[in-house]
Amino acid sequence: MQPIDFPNIQSLVLYAYKDLHHATYLMLHIEHPDLFKQWLCDNIENITTSNVQAESTALNIAFTAPGLDKLNLSQHAYQRFSREFKEGIATEKRSQLLGDEDSNSPENWNWGGPTTPDIDVLLLCYADSESALETLVAHITSELEAYTTQLQQLNTQALSDRKEHFGFKDGLSQPKITGVHTDATENDTLAPGEFLLGRESGYGTTTPFPHDNNNFKHFGKDGSYLVFRQLEQDVKGFWHYLDQQNVEEDNKVYLATKMVGRWPNGAPISLFPTKEPDHLNPSIANDFNYSDDPQGNHCPMASHIRRTNPRATDLGLSNKKDNIASVNHHRIMRRGRPYGKPLHKNLSPTAMMKADDTEPRGLHFLCFNADLARQFEFIQQTWVNNEKFNGLYNDLDPLLGTRPKEHGPSGDDFTLPQNPIRRKLKNIPQFVTTKGGAYFFMPSMSALKQLTNNNQ
Ligand code: HEM
């Protein structure tokens, strides 16, 4: 396998900037392509690459299909981008498969939908302090204001203990990449071409990459597709629903834990089936699969983590290696961050059950993959948004499902197949609503240079 070309890859594809707690995303419409190209050319050295450790700030850049078109990418190379990317996330067909219907419909989105202006560019700004982030964002916006229109400035909010708004530790399970992560285990290590175009994929073939033989040689190589979805969370609704269940206080948190598949501190319910341990040793945070829990007695089939990564055991293929390979064709590299003030500052479930404010808050969900259809869209369509997932009947993802669905099964059950009696939560309301979305491409450094040099 070819070595990873670290200086050519934008750092966010490979690393999450865990020490840069502050982030802002800028979405821009390009008004003057040539001037924008000049800005990019002047600032190319400020883009953070994966061969350096980002110290106090980091900056990355990605484009939508209309954005690349505006910068005169050749038609030959443009046409070789995937259909999903060129069509964009908000087509009727895609909305159906992603569950972006009814209240999630692109018609209602704040950005990225048919009624909002076209996004061309996404700038992702990170810093280790609020003031450093403000300085970075102010500098970029003042430089760009003459030749772009800023459509959105989406801020983020780091929550205590790296949790998301429902109160559960996030960012614990990520795939590893051969040649990048040295602490990888065999089952969790994916070929670079699962995330980087033009590299060897899990099928042993080269992931297709857009290019031509003239100005855009190898253009797509070492770039990655970036999914961005603004997912608003009804945190009050989530904890009030659990509070209404006729069980003791501790068991309300236990039910929420069953929905996620991990305790609030991130401990997997598969390893700690009855009680949250005081402390989660990071080395065992992913040291489990579901082979000794075929009925979902510990971690329910319907739970969020079991359906977004069935970990080799749930696909029913006879050979374990085939199962692992199959699941690993559908992995994503998550880079999301929460936004909005927490419902309670320490995200205490008991306090959130009593809290009463509905200020907007949620997750800016971002993930990288090399094949939008096979990775992100497959997870969303076949696992998250499928009430018949893995032998279930009327259970959508308990966190993400659109409920009740207007057509077909209502999808508002959550089945806990515990011995001796199976229990079902019924009439689960919708807790997450899509408020915006777009597909971007994050080019390699050499591709960015090709864009700035091209004056067709
Ligand atoms: C507001 C929306 C969401 C919330 C609150 C949420 C929350 C969580 C939490 C708490 C975890 C466990 C921590 C970890 O394993 O890293 C997790 C894991 C995960 N989530 Fe989400 N998530 C959301 C949206 C999504 C979406 C839209 C997808 C993909 C379509 C997704 C895919 C995953 C995956 C792949 C994992 C790791 C599963 C594993 O490897 O065990 N999540 N999420």
Residues whose N, C-alpha, C, O or C-beta is under 5 A from the ligand:
A	BS01	HEM	E164 F168 K169 D170 G171 L172 S173 L231 I305 T308 N309 L363 F365 F376 I379 Q380 V432
